[in-house]
Amino acid sequence: MPTYSYACTACGHRFDTVQSFSDPTLTECPSCGGALRKVFGLGSVTFNGSGFYRTDSRTGSGSTPSSAAPASSGSNASSSSAPAAS
């Protein structure tokens, strides 16, 4: 069951209460009898399942894919970094 936060508009009293979705909203302050309003805060978000972690999309035992290996080979890097002879 969710926990709702309330604040009194008259005295400023704040409190939390556990209510079912079907329970009516509280309207009267337990301290002074004034009007209540719901206080909305930031909720937490939990992502469950696959695809939310960096390691979920990787294959194998953490090694880089074979298609990325030729880009770092020594023969291509040395020929492109050497100045052209005139």
N, C-alpha and C positions, 0 to 999 in steps of 0.2 A: 504494500500500500504506500502511496506517495506521502511525503511530508510537505505541508504547506506552511509558509511564513505569513503572519498577519501583523499589522501595525494599527494602533488606534489613532484616529485622526484628532481626538480630543486631548488625550494625555500623553501620547507618544509611546505607550507600552507596546513592546514587541515580543512575540512568542511564536513558537513552532508547534504544529499539531499534526498528528498522523490521521489522515482521513481517507476513506474509500472514494473512488470516483463517483459513486452514487450518493454519497453524503451531501447534504446541502451546505453551501458556503456559510461560514460563521459571519454574523452581522453585528454582534454586540460584544464590546470589550468586557472581559471578566473582571478587570480592575475597577473601571469607572462607569461602565454601561454605555460608553460612547460608541460611535460608528467605527467599524473595522474596514480595512482595505487589505487586499492580498498584496504581498511584496514578492515581486518576481526577481529572481537572481539568475546567475549563470548556472546552467546545469552541466554535468559532465557528459562527455560523449565517449562511448566505447565501441571500437570497431572490432567485430568478431569475424572470423572466417579467414580464408586465404586471400592473398593479394594485397595485404596492407603492410607487409614488411618488405624491406629491401631484399632479403634472402628468399622470399617466396617465388620470385621470377627467375631465379638462377637454376641452372641445371648442373648436375655433377657434384663434385665435392669442393666447390668454391673456386675452381680454376677458371681462367678466362676462356671464352669461346675460341675455337680454332680460327674463326674468320678474323679476329682482331690481331692475331699473332703476326701475319705478314706486314702489317703497318709499322712494326717496330724492328724489322729485320735489319741487320747491319749493312747489307749490300746496298739497299735503297737509300739509307740515311747518309752513307759516305759519299755517294755519287751526287746527291742533291746538295750537300753542304760544301762540296769542293768548288772553288772558283773555276770558271771556264778558261781554258788556255787560249791565248791569242796568237 
